Amino acid sequence: MIDLASRVSSAAPSATLAVAAKARERARKGLEVISFGTGEPDFDTPAHIRAAAAEALEKGLTRYPPVNGIEELREAVASELESLRGLSYSPSSVLVTVGAKQAIYNLCQAVLEPGSEAVIVSPYWVSYPEMVSLAGARPVVVHADFEEDFVPQVKRIAAAMNEGTRLLMLNSPSNPAGAVIPEATLVELADVLRKYPKVVVMTDDIYSKILFDDVRFSNLAMVAPDLRDRIVIADGVSKAYAMTGWRVGWAVGPDRLIKAMSIVQGQSTSGVTAFAQAGAIAALTGDQSVVDSMVEEFSLRRDRMTAMLNAIDGVSCRAPSGAFYAFPDVRKLMGRRYGDEELRTSGDMARILIEKQGLAVVDGAPFGAEGFIRLSFAASMEQIERGVSSLERFVTGLS
Ligand SMILES: Cc1ncc(COP(=O)(O)O)c(C=O)c1O
């Protein structure tokens, strides 16, 4: 038998993809499935973006692109950071990547190694600890509680840092909790970071255009310009423009780091698909009302989903400030029974929901939050109503 490298045999496969596989299996058998499992908008990519990519393809944009990305896209990213966030970066500080995911992966490869640590706030995006482990480093998890609106507490982050810390991973609005880090928290955090000059900060802004109730977005680079030589912004078009399958994202940061990350990319995936980059240029430079209308729709769905969840006895859900996930607390249901099966964990609950009711939700445990489940509201209002009613019937039927 072949031996797998220990770095992959200890890495966990994606929990969200496991739910999707179960849902597909049920659908194949002709059984009904309502899916709140996936992390992608249910809208189509806007027409002008698709047209720009089709035109690029027609014009022959089919050869190897530069490893760091097409100049026009890097310019569009830099110019958007200036106009939206007041951050001035040169296009040479931008590395176009295969989704924001590869931006974060490249960064882990560029700054982490065995013996080093990365601080992650839970509930976290499932890939963070795995990417840290794949780089040979140790993920150190700091909890943000439901009772604190899932906003990371600076004193806990400070307590987790030491001389071996090389990376702090921030995500706002967050997946899975939709938590937005307030500006005051970032200001306080900057003070801690000034004591640890070797710590690089990754700010994952992939959901920064999906915000509700006039919540304001800030990232660390905006509040602490003196730290910009060690802040990397990860972002992309996947979520805001319904372009998850296009695989275009980027990293923006100090030249030395961006160069190192581009070496990782040049020796792995190379430049991102050229005509997909043409679509991303159209997304950033074209009509932004397409984003506003999606966000408006997400906001209505969020209200409906959280209201329905909170009406279920034993389920409690904060209204997320951004992204498109509800992350209800189901801890009160633990210990109850479904038939003769006891619900010991939120994982039991997610498994029974898909197997018995055809309702796909994701267990909170792989996000570092046992006792919670994640429901994506990137689903139609009708699906939301039917799906959450099905969850209510499940809970009412517990003994
Ligand atoms: C928090 C977070 N960061 C990054 C990504 C990756 O996005 P992309 O599709 O651009 O690789 C996701 C996707 O689910 C995410 O939820």
The ligand as a MOL file (V3000), in Angstrom:
LIG
                    3D

  0  0  0     0  0            999 V3000
M  V30 BEGIN CTAB
M  V30 COUNTS 16 16 0 0 0
M  V30 BEGIN ATOM
M  V30 1 C -14.5080 33.3430 4.5690 0
M  V30 2 C -14.1760 32.8890 3.1980 0
M  V30 3 N -13.0000 33.2340 2.6820 0
M  V30 4 C -12.6440 32.8520 1.4530 0
M  V30 5 C -13.4800 32.0810 0.6750 0
M  V30 6 C -12.9980 31.6400 -0.6710 0
M  V30 7 O -13.5670 32.3380 -1.6930 0
M  V30 8 P -13.1780 32.0820 -3.2080 0
M  V30 9 O -14.3590 31.4380 -3.8460 0
M  V30 10 O -12.9130 33.4500 -3.7580 0
M  V30 11 O -11.9730 31.2270 -3.2400 0
M  V30 12 C -14.7140 31.6780 1.1740 0
M  V30 13 C -15.5960 30.8020 0.3900 0
M  V30 14 O -16.4370 30.1130 0.8850 0
M  V30 15 C -15.0770 32.1130 2.4690 0
M  V30 16 O -16.2660 31.7770 2.9980 0
M  V30 END ATOM
M  V30 BEGIN BOND
M  V30 1 1 1 2
M  V30 2 1 2 3
M  V30 3 2 2 15
M  V30 4 2 3 4
M  V30 5 1 4 5
M  V30 6 1 5 6
M  V30 7 2 5 12
M  V30 8 1 6 7
M  V30 9 1 7 8
M  V30 10 2 8 9
M  V30 11 1 8 10
M  V30 12 1 8 11
M  V30 13 1 12 13
M  V30 14 1 12 15
M  V30 15 2 13 14
M  V30 16 1 15 16
M  V30 END BOND
M  V30 END CTAB
M  END
